[in-house]
Amino acid sequence: MDQYSRIFASCRLPGPKHDSVLLPAPGRRPPTYITVVRNFQFFQLEVYNSDGTPLTVDQLHWQLQRIRAQSWKTDKEPLGVLTSDHRHTWGQAYTTLMRDKLNRESARAIQRSLFTVCLDAPVLKVSDALAASRLAAQMLHGGGSYSNSGNRWFDKTLQFIVGEDGSCGVLYEQAVAEGPPIAMIIDHVLDYCKDPVPVRAPLIPLQLPKKLYFCFTPEIKRDIEHAKQNLDILITDLDISCFTYCGFGKELLKRLRLSPDSVLQVVLQLAYYRAHGELCPTAESASLRRFHRGRTETIRSTTSAALAFVRAMADDSCQALERLSLLKKAVEVHSTLTEQALDGQGIDRHLLGLKLEAIADGFRVPELFMDTSYAVASYWKLSTGQVAARTDCVMCYGPLVPDGYAVCYNPLPTHVNFAVTAFNCCQETNAEHLAGSLQKALDDVGALLGNWGAGSHQRQP
């Protein structure tokens, strides 16, 4: 549960050499305000009344309307894009920005706020087929310096995004928390929205939301221009393909006593094999919530059992029963690896710890870490993760390597939401192509499981 205490009123802080994390000071009264940003302008909004009660829905609506009235101009500098730049570059720009007292006060107000609410301008409509992918891109990066990217403070742990066109989502910075706690917050928020507690607004006058001002020197404006160029290049390079698979969901897989996550990981191996003719090192993030302050371990999904299954699927002479047997074996192996990782028995964080200890203590880095096979085995061409939420949504993020993919998924009872990303600069990868291969692999595995499920159902008394 430790991660929940770090999500609010926290922020990543850039540094000249390495970053740090701003966390709420223990024992001190927590902040009572949020940050709201619209048209690249930041506001400090108190969300508690003077008597200590939280603002009601009506009061919040009134205050957001006041912010909207104050931020109608769109000719402001998109300061938020600075936070999207390379960490070293942003660290240098941050040093320049914080020289000015006004800038220091405003930046610290953003960093210490409970969270940020981004009120985005509407974006160009696209076809229904591309709508989900476009929405994911908007939530992830804001669409570019000419769109809503200036409406972000990317270092902030938690940002709720609401567009004038009705789009909404959440952006979070991973320095203090994993995906599951964020998914829990989203579920909680949407549950509350369905059945809010009616509270009458007290007759207490509300102070006007405080606008946060910044002083833009020529040097800061130059840093913003460079950040805009770098961000737009990065956004143009990122390829996102989101889709919903409706053939089956976790309900069927649980009924067959199979781990939904393990089945989907084996399906991913099949999809990649068909798209590229080989398997690759695959990392799945496992959340170590059984441990105090536990973060993650890596589940290595590329196994001999998975290879045997995907080869059987490529062999026309292989019968359905044999394929099904190999599928079950691959799923069992992955489930075992998952349980080991969750118990702290994975290898990757352990080895990373040993490597960092050697460096910190001035020892020679052990030869294992210099071995080519270790480097190849840890070059994650397929970065994957299950972020399960009751809400019909999906999380997305970018690949870990230039010629790789990232695949995130949310298995729901009768369907599964997927987000696939790749980089356009790499001719070997294509997010839409892998997404298509993934849908075909899901159909084929679903057919195998359907035959098995029908057979087991017929055998029941």
FENQUINOR-V931403 format. One record per residue. N is the residue number from 1. RES is the residue in one letter. PHI is phi in radians with two decimals (none if undefined). PSI is psi in degrees with one decimal (NA if undefined). OMEGA is omega in whole degrees, -180 to 180 (NA if undefined). Layout:
<<N | RES | PHI | PSI | OMEGA> <N | RES | PHI | PSI | OMEGA>>
This chain:
<<1 | M | none | -7.5 | -174> <2 | D | -1.01 | -34.8 | -176> <3 | Q | -1.10 | -31.4 | -178> <4 | Y | -1.09 | -33.5 | -178> <5 | S | -1.27 | -10.2 | -176> <6 | R | -1.86 | -7.0 | -173> <7 | I | -1.30 | -40.1 | -178> <8 | F | -1.59 | 145.7 | 177> <9 | A | 1.04 | 32.3 | 178> <10 | S | -2.18 | 162.0 | -177> <11 | C | -2.86 | 146.5 | 173> <12 | R | -1.41 | 136.2 | -179> <13 | L | -1.99 | 126.9 | 179> <14 | P | -1.31 | 148.8 | 177> <15 | G | -2.35 | 165.8 | -179> <16 | P | -1.13 | -31.8 | -179> <17 | K | -2.06 | -39.2 | 178> <18 | H | -2.61 | 158.0 | -177> <19 | D | -1.51 | 165.2 | 173> <20 | S | -2.34 | 174.4 | -179> <21 | V | -2.15 | 129.1 | 175> <22 | L | -1.56 | 120.5 | 179> <23 | L | -2.10 | 156.5 | 178> <24 | P | -1.03 | 136.1 | -179> <25 | A | -1.25 | 126.5 | -180> <26 | P | -1.13 | 137.6 | 179> <27 | G | 1.55 | -18.1 | 180> <28 | R | -1.58 | 156.1 | 178> <29 | R | -1.15 | 126.8 | -178> <30 | P | -1.18 | 159.2 | 178> <31 | P | -1.03 | 154.5 | -179> <32 | T | -2.07 | 20.4 | -176> <33 | Y | -2.42 | 161.3 | 173> <34 | I | -2.06 | 169.5 | 173> <35 | T | -1.85 | 134.7 | 175> <36 | V | -2.08 | 133.6 | -180> <37 | V | -2.23 | 132.2 | 177> <38 | R | -2.56 | 137.8 | -178> <39 | N | 0.88 | 41.7 | 177> <40 | F | 1.19 | 14.1 | -179> <41 | Q | -1.97 | 133.6 | -175> <42 | F | -1.80 | 141.4 | 180> <43 | F | -2.33 | 144.7 | 175> <44 | Q | -1.73 | 117.9 | -175> <45 | L | -2.05 | 113.6 | 175> <46 | E | -1.19 | 129.7 | -177> <47 | V | -1.94 | 12.2 | 174> <48 | Y | -2.21 | 141.9 | 174> <49 | N | -1.28 | 168.4 | -179> <50 | S | -1.12 | -22.0 | 179> <51 | D | -1.54 | 5.1 | 177> <52 | G | 1.62 | -6.1 | 179> <53 | T | -1.44 | 145.3 | 178> <54 | P | -1.20 | 150.6 | 177> <55 | L | -1.05 | 143.0 | 177> <56 | T | -1.36 | 170.7 | 178> <57 | V | -1.02 | -43.2 | 180> <58 | D | -1.10 | -41.3 | 179> <59 | Q | -1.14 | -43.2 | 178> <60 | L | -1.07 | -42.6 | 179> <61 | H | -1.06 | -42.8 | -180> <62 | W | -1.11 | -43.3 | -179> <63 | Q | -1.17 | -37.3 | 178> <64 | L | -1.18 | -34.1 | 175> <65 | Q | -1.12 | -38.1 | 179> <66 | R | -1.16 | -39.2 | 177> <67 | I | -1.12 | -41.3 | 180> <68 | R | -1.06 | -40.4 | -180> <69 | A | -1.19 | -29.5 | -178> <70 | Q | -1.48 | -12.6 | -171> <71 | S | -2.13 | 35.6 | -176> <72 | W | -1.32 | -23.3 | -180> <73 | K | -1.28 | 140.4 | -178> <74 | T | -1.99 | 13.6 | -175> <75 | D | -1.72 | 25.9 | -177> <76 | K | -1.56 | 159.2 | 177> <77 | E | -1.24 | 131.1 | 179> <78 | P | -1.37 | 72.6 | -175> <79 | L | -0.98 | -34.8 | -176> <80 | G | -1.02 | -25.2 | -178> <81 | V | -1.15 | -21.9 | 177> <82 | L | -0.99 | -36.1 | -176> <83 | T | -1.27 | -7.9 | 179> <84 | S | -1.60 | -10.5 | -173> <85 | D | -1.31 | 169.1 | 176> <86 | H | -0.89 | 141.9 | -171> <87 | R | -1.03 | -39.1 | 179> <88 | H | -1.17 | -41.8 | -180> <89 | T | -1.14 | -44.5 | 178> <90 | W | -1.14 | -35.5 | 178> <91 | G | -1.06 | -41.0 | 178> <92 | Q | -1.21 | -42.8 | 179> <93 | A | -1.13 | -35.0 | 180> <94 | Y | -1.12 | -40.9 | 177> <95 | T | -1.04 | -42.5 | 178> <96 | T | -1.14 | -45.0 | -178> <97 | L | -1.06 | -40.9 | -173> <98 | M | -1.42 | 0.6 | 176> <99 | R | -1.19 | -29.2 | -178> <100 | D | -1.53 | 134.9 | -177> <101 | K | -1.09 | -43.2 | 180> <102 | L | -1.07 | -43.3 | 179> <103 | N | -1.11 | -40.2 | 179> <104 | R | -1.05 | -46.9 | -178> <105 | E | -1.11 | -43.2 | -179> <106 | S | -1.20 | -43.9 | 180> <107 | A | -1.10 | -41.7 | -180> <108 | R | -1.18 | -32.0 | 176> <109 | A | -1.11 | -41.0 | 178> <110 | I | -1.15 | -46.3 | -176> <111 | Q | -1.11 | -35.0 | -175> <112 | R | -1.61 | -5.6 | -179> <113 | S | -1.15 | 159.6 | -180> <114 | L | -1.04 | -46.6 | 176> <115 | F | -2.92 | 179.2 | -179> <116 | T | -2.03 | 141.7 | 172> <117 | V | -1.98 | 122.0 | -178> <118 | C | -1.82 | 115.6 | 178> <119 | L | -1.69 | 100.9 | -171> <120 | D | -1.57 | 149.6 | 171> <121 | A | -1.28 | 153.4 | 179> <122 | P | -1.13 | 154.0 | 179> <123 | V | -2.00 | 163.8 | -179> <124 | L | -1.08 | 135.5 | 180> <125 | K | -1.32 | 146.3 | 178> <126 | V | -2.21 | 178.9 | -180> <127 | S | -1.10 | 156.9 | -180> <128 | D | -1.01 | -34.1 | -178> <129 | A | -1.13 | -31.3 | -178> <130 | L | -1.76 | -2.6 | -173> <131 | A | -1.07 | -44.7 | -178> <132 | A | -1.12 | -40.6 | 180> <133 | S | -1.18 | -40.1 | 178> <134 | R | -1.14 | -40.4 | 179> <135 | L | -1.12 | -42.4 | 178> <136 | A | -1.06 | -41.2 | 179> <137 | A | -1.11 | -41.5 | 179> <138 | Q | -1.07 | -42.4 | -179> <139 | M | -1.21 | -36.4 | -176> <140 | L | -1.28 | -43.8 | -174> <141 | H | -2.37 | -4.8 | 176> <142 | G | 1.53 | -2.5 | 174> <143 | G | 1.58 | -4.4 | 178> <144 | G | 2.04 | 169.3 | -176> <145 | S | -1.13 | -25.3 | 180> <146 | Y | -1.46 | -7.4 | -177> <147 | S | -1.99 | -116.8 | -173> <148 | N | -1.93 | 9.8 | -178> <149 | S | -1.14 | -27.3 | 176> <150 | G | -1.26 | -9.1 | 178> <151 | N | -1.58 | 24.1 | -178> <152 | R | -2.24 | 155.8 | 165> <153 | W | -2.20 | 88.7 | -166> <154 | F | -1.07 | -17.3 | 178> <155 | D | -1.35 | -17.5 | -176> <156 | K | -1.22 | 135.0 | -175> <157 | T | -1.05 | -44.4 | -173> <158 | L | -2.30 | 124.0 | 178> <159 | Q | -2.32 | 121.3 | 175> <160 | F | -1.61 | 128.8 | -175> <161 | I | -1.98 | 126.4 | 178> <162 | V | -2.30 | 123.1 | -179> <163 | G | -1.71 | 155.0 | 177> <164 | E | -1.13 | -18.8 | 179> <165 | D | -1.56 | 7.2 | 178> <166 | G | 1.64 | -6.3 | 179> <167 | S | -1.23 | 148.5 | 178> <168 | C | -2.69 | 154.8 | -180> <169 | G | -3.07 | -174.3 | -179> <170 | V | -2.32 | 138.2 | 175> <171 | L | -2.07 | 132.9 | 179> <172 | Y | -2.38 | 152.5 | -180> <173 | E | -1.75 | 131.1 | -166> <174 | Q | -1.49 | 4.6 | -175> <175 | A | -1.10 | -29.2 | -175> <176 | V | -2.00 | -11.1 | -174> <177 | A | -2.69 | 158.0 | 174> <178 | E | -1.63 | 179.7 | -179> <179 | G | -1.14 | -42.2 | -176> <180 | P | -0.96 | -44.4 | 177> <181 | P | -1.08 | -34.6 | 178> <182 | I | -1.17 | -41.4 | 178> <183 | A | -1.08 | -37.8 | 178> <184 | M | -1.11 | -39.2 | 179> <185 | I | -1.13 | -42.8 | 179> <186 | I | -1.07 | -45.3 | 178> <187 | D | -1.03 | -43.4 | -179> <188 | H | -1.10 | -45.1 | -179> <189 | V | -1.07 | -46.7 | -177> <190 | L | -1.24 | -32.0 | 173> <191 | D | -1.08 | -42.7 | 180> <192 | Y | -1.12 | -39.7 | -179> <193 | C | -1.10 | -33.3 | 179> <194 | K | -1.23 | -34.0 | -176> <195 | D | -2.44 | 69.6 | -177> <196 | P | -1.21 | 151.7 | 177> <197 | V | -1.44 | 115.8 | -178> <198 | P | -1.23 | 120.5 | 179> <199 | V | -2.23 | 131.3 | 179> <200 | R | -1.36 | 133.6 | -179> <201 | A | -1.18 | 128.7 | 179> <202 | P | -1.21 | 154.2 | -180> <203 | L | -1.45 | 63.8 | 180> <204 | I | -2.08 | 125.7 | 179> <205 | P | -1.14 | 138.6 | -179> <206 | L | -1.71 | 132.7 | 177> <207 | Q | -1.25 | 148.5 | -180> <208 | L | -1.11 | 134.1 | 176> <209 | P | -0.92 | 139.1 | -175> <210 | K | -1.51 | 121.2 | 177> <211 | K | -1.36 | 136.1 | 180> <212 | L | -1.70 | 119.2 | -176> <213 | Y | -1.76 | 151.9 | 177> <214 | F | -2.30 | 149.1 | 176> <215 | C | -1.75 | 118.2 | -177> <216 | F | -1.77 | 100.4 | 175> <217 | T | -1.39 | 163.9 | 176> <218 | P | -0.95 | -35.0 | 180> <219 | E | -1.16 | -42.5 | 179> <220 | I | -1.17 | -40.7 | 178> <221 | K | -1.08 | -37.0 | 178> <222 | R | -1.16 | -41.2 | 177> <223 | D | -1.09 | -38.9 | 179> <224 | I | -1.14 | -42.0 | 179> <225 | E | -1.09 | -42.6 | 178> <226 | H | -1.12 | -42.1 | 180> <227 | A | -1.12 | -38.4 | 178> <228 | K | -1.07 | -45.0 | -179> <229 | Q | -1.10 | -45.8 | -179> <230 | N | -1.12 | -41.4 | -179> <231 | L | -1.13 | -45.0 | -178> <232 | D | -1.11 | -35.8 | 176> <233 | I | -1.12 | -45.4 | -179> <234 | L | -1.11 | -42.6 | -179> <235 | I | -1.16 | -41.7 | 178> <236 | T | -1.08 | -32.0 | -177> <237 | D | -1.39 | -22.5 | -175> <238 | L | -1.49 | 123.8 | -180> <239 | D | -1.86 | 124.4 | -178> <240 | I | -2.14 | 132.5 | 176> <241 | S | -2.33 | 112.7 | 179> <242 | C | -1.92 | 142.8 | 176> <243 | F | -2.71 | 160.8 | 176> <244 | T | -1.96 | 124.7 | 177> <245 | Y | -1.68 | 122.4 | -174> <246 | C | -1.87 | 5.5 | -178> <247 | G | -1.17 | -38.0 | 176> <248 | F | -2.83 | 167.1 | 177> <249 | G | -2.38 | -165.0 | -175> <250 | K | -1.23 | -19.3 | 180> <251 | E | -1.04 | -50.6 | 180> <252 | L | -1.08 | -44.6 | -176> <253 | L | -1.13 | -38.9 | 178> <254 | K | -1.20 | -35.4 | 179> <255 | R | -1.10 | -32.6 | 178> <256 | L | -1.51 | 4.7 | -180> <257 | R | 1.06 | 40.2 | 176> <258 | L | -2.03 | 143.8 | 176> <259 | S | -1.22 | 118.7 | 179> <260 | P | -0.96 | -42.4 | -179> <261 | D | -1.12 | -42.4 | -179> <262 | S | -1.16 | -39.2 | 177> <263 | V | -1.07 | -45.8 | -178> <264 | L | -1.17 | -32.9 | 177> <265 | Q | -1.18 | -39.6 | 177> <266 | V | -1.17 | -38.5 | 176> <267 | V | -1.06 | -39.6 | 178> <268 | L | -1.07 | -39.2 | 177> <269 | Q | -1.08 | -42.4 | 179> <270 | L | -1.11 | -43.9 | -179> <271 | A | -1.10 | -43.9 | -180> <272 | Y | -1.16 | -42.0 | -180> <273 | Y | -1.04 | -43.5 | 179> <274 | R | -1.19 | -33.2 | -178> <275 | A | -1.35 | -30.7 | -172> <276 | H | -2.23 | -1.8 | 176> <277 | G | 1.31 | 12.3 | 179> <278 | E | -2.83 | 166.8 | 171> <279 | L | -1.64 | 166.0 | -179> <280 | C | -2.46 | 162.3 | 175> <281 | P | -0.99 | 125.6 | -176> <282 | T | -2.14 | 126.6 | 178> <283 | A | -1.90 | 127.6 | 170> <284 | E | -2.03 | 132.0 | -178> <285 | S | -1.41 | 128.0 | 175> <286 | A | -1.97 | 131.3 | -178> <287 | S | -1.54 | 121.9 | -176> <288 | L | -1.56 | 58.8 | -176> <289 | R | -1.33 | -5.5 | 175> <290 | R | -1.34 | -11.1 | -177> <291 | F | -1.97 | 144.3 | 178> <292 | H | -1.05 | 125.1 | -177> <293 | R | 1.03 | 25.2 | 180> <294 | G | -1.15 | 138.6 | 178> <295 | R | -1.88 | -92.1 | -175> <296 | T | -2.42 | 162.6 | 165> <297 | E | -2.38 | 161.3 | 180> <298 | T | -1.71 | 128.6 | 169> <299 | I | -1.66 | 121.9 | 180> <300 | R | -1.56 | 103.0 | -172> <301 | S | -1.44 | -12.8 | 179> <302 | T | -1.46 | 105.4 | -176> <303 | T | -2.20 | 165.3 | 176> <304 | S | -1.09 | -36.7 | 179> <305 | A | -1.13 | -39.4 | 178> <306 | A | -1.16 | -39.9 | 179> <307 | L | -1.10 | -42.2 | 179> <308 | A | -1.06 | -39.1 | -180> <309 | F | -1.19 | -47.3 | -176> <310 | V | -1.17 | -32.4 | 176> <311 | R | -1.19 | -37.1 | 178> <312 | A | -1.13 | -35.9 | 179> <313 | M | -1.22 | -22.6 | 179> <314 | A | -1.58 | -9.5 | -178> <315 | D | -1.68 | 110.4 | -177> <316 | D | -1.13 | -22.5 | -179> <317 | S | -1.43 | -8.9 | -178> <318 | C | -1.39 | 130.1 | -177> <319 | Q | -1.42 | 159.5 | -177> <320 | A | -1.04 | -40.2 | -179> <321 | L | -1.11 | -39.8 | 178> <322 | E | -1.18 | -41.8 | 178> <323 | R | -1.05 | -42.3 | -180> <324 | L | -1.12 | -41.1 | 178> <325 | S | -1.09 | -42.6 | 179> <326 | L | -1.20 | -34.2 | 177> <327 | L | -1.10 | -48.7 | -179> <328 | K | -1.06 | -39.8 | 179> <329 | K | -1.11 | -44.9 | 179> <330 | A | -1.09 | -39.8 | 179> <331 | V | -1.15 | -42.8 | 179> <332 | E | -1.09 | -42.8 | 179> <333 | V | -1.09 | -44.1 | 179> <334 | H | -1.13 | -40.8 | 179> <335 | S | -1.07 | -38.7 | 178> <336 | T | -1.15 | -44.2 | 178> <337 | L | -1.09 | -37.4 | 179> <338 | T | -1.10 | -47.1 | -180> <339 | E | -1.09 | -39.3 | 178> <340 | Q | -1.11 | -43.2 | 180> <341 | A | -1.10 | -43.3 | -180> <342 | L | -1.13 | -27.1 | 178> <343 | D | -1.50 | 5.4 | -180> <344 | G | 1.43 | 18.4 | -178> <345 | Q | -1.80 | 15.5 | 175> <346 | G | -1.29 | 169.8 | -176> <347 | I | -1.79 | -26.2 | -166> <348 | D | -1.26 | -43.9 | 180> <349 | R | -1.24 | -33.3 | 178> <350 | H | -1.09 | -48.4 | 180> <351 | L | -1.15 | -38.8 | 178> <352 | L | -1.07 | -42.2 | 179> <353 | G | -1.06 | -43.9 | 179> <354 | L | -1.11 | -41.0 | -180> <355 | K | -1.12 | -45.4 | -179> <356 | L | -1.18 | -34.7 | 177> <357 | E | -1.12 | -42.5 | 179> <358 | A | -1.07 | -43.9 | -180> <359 | I | -1.14 | -45.4 | -177> <360 | A | -1.12 | -35.0 | -178> <361 | D | -1.57 | 2.5 | 177> <362 | G | 1.38 | 14.5 | 178> <363 | F | -1.42 | 163.1 | 173> <364 | R | -1.25 | 132.8 | -180> <365 | V | -1.14 | 127.3 | -178> <366 | P | -0.94 | 148.5 | -174> <367 | E | -1.05 | -27.8 | 180> <368 | L | -0.90 | -43.3 | -175> <369 | F | -1.29 | -14.2 | 178> <370 | M | -1.69 | -6.2 | -176> <371 | D | -1.27 | 139.2 | -178> <372 | T | -1.05 | -40.1 | -178> <373 | S | -1.10 | -35.8 | 178> <374 | Y | -1.17 | -41.4 | 179> <375 | A | -1.11 | -43.6 | 180> <376 | V | -1.14 | -42.8 | -177> <377 | A | -1.21 | -17.4 | -180> <378 | S | -1.93 | 12.5 | 177> <379 | Y | -1.64 | 94.2 | -167> <380 | W | -1.38 | 90.8 | 177> <381 | K | -1.26 | -21.7 | 178> <382 | L | -2.21 | 105.4 | 177> <383 | S | -1.79 | 120.8 | -172> <384 | T | -2.28 | 163.1 | 177> <385 | G | -2.98 | 141.5 | 173> <386 | Q | -1.73 | 120.5 | 172> <387 | V | -2.06 | 95.6 | -174> <388 | A | -1.46 | 128.9 | 175> <389 | A | -2.40 | 148.4 | 175> <390 | R | -1.19 | -27.3 | 178> <391 | T | -1.19 | 142.9 | -179> <392 | D | -1.37 | 75.7 | -175> <393 | C | -2.47 | 179.0 | 176> <394 | V | -2.60 | 147.1 | 177> <395 | M | -1.70 | 151.4 | 177> <396 | C | -2.44 | 154.9 | 178> <397 | Y | -2.76 | 171.8 | -175> <398 | G | -1.58 | 164.0 | 179> <399 | P | -1.11 | 159.0 | 180> <400 | L | -1.51 | -23.0 | -178> <401 | V | -2.28 | 156.7 | -176> <402 | P | -1.04 | -31.8 | -178> <403 | D | -1.91 | 35.8 | -177> <404 | G | -2.13 | -178.0 | 177> <405 | Y | -2.19 | 159.0 | 165> <406 | A | -2.18 | 133.1 | 179> <407 | V | -2.29 | 119.4 | 176> <408 | C | -2.07 | 146.2 | -176> <409 | Y | -2.56 | 154.2 | 179> <410 | N | -2.26 | 102.1 | -180> <411 | P | -1.39 | 121.6 | 178> <412 | L | -1.90 | 170.7 | -173> <413 | P | -0.91 | -44.8 | -175> <414 | T | -2.07 | 0.5 | 178> <415 | H | -2.71 | 172.5 | -179> <416 | V | -2.34 | 131.5 | 176> <417 | N | -1.67 | 134.7 | -179> <418 | F | -2.19 | 146.7 | 169> <419 | A | -2.29 | 122.9 | -179> <420 | V | -2.06 | 131.5 | 178> <421 | T | -2.24 | 151.9 | 176> <422 | A | -2.70 | 175.1 | 178> <423 | F | -1.86 | 131.6 | -179> <424 | N | -1.14 | -26.0 | -177> <425 | C | -1.19 | -19.4 | 179> <426 | C | -1.62 | 121.0 | -178> <427 | Q | -1.30 | -17.0 | -177> <428 | E | -1.44 | -22.5 | -175> <429 | T | -1.96 | 151.1 | 179> <430 | N | -2.73 | 115.9 | -175> <431 | A | -1.07 | -42.9 | -179> <432 | E | -1.16 | -37.3 | 180> <433 | H | -1.14 | -45.0 | 179> <434 | L | -1.16 | -37.6 | 178> <435 | A | -1.07 | -40.8 | 177> <436 | G | -1.13 | -41.9 | 178> <437 | S | -1.13 | -35.7 | 179> <438 | L | -1.17 | -41.9 | 178> <439 | Q | -1.11 | -40.9 | 178> <440 | K | -1.14 | -41.2 | 178> <441 | A | -1.11 | -39.4 | 177> <442 | L | -1.10 | -42.3 | 177> <443 | D | -1.05 | -45.0 | -176> <444 | D | -1.18 | -42.4 | 178> <445 | V | -1.19 | -37.4 | 177> <446 | G | -1.07 | -37.9 | 178> <447 | A | -1.14 | -42.0 | 177> <448 | L | -1.06 | -47.1 | -179> <449 | L | -1.19 | -33.6 | 179> <450 | G | -1.12 | -41.8 | 178> <451 | N | -1.13 | -41.5 | 179> <452 | W | -1.14 | -44.5 | -179> <453 | G | -1.10 | -39.9 | 180> <454 | A | -1.15 | -40.6 | 180> <455 | G | -1.14 | -43.8 | -179> <456 | S | -1.19 | -31.7 | 179> <457 | H | -1.20 | -37.7 | -179> <458 | Q | -1.20 | -28.6 | -177> <459 | R | -1.40 | -11.8 | -179> <460 | Q | -1.23 | 141.3 | -180> <461 | P | -1.21 | NA | NA>>
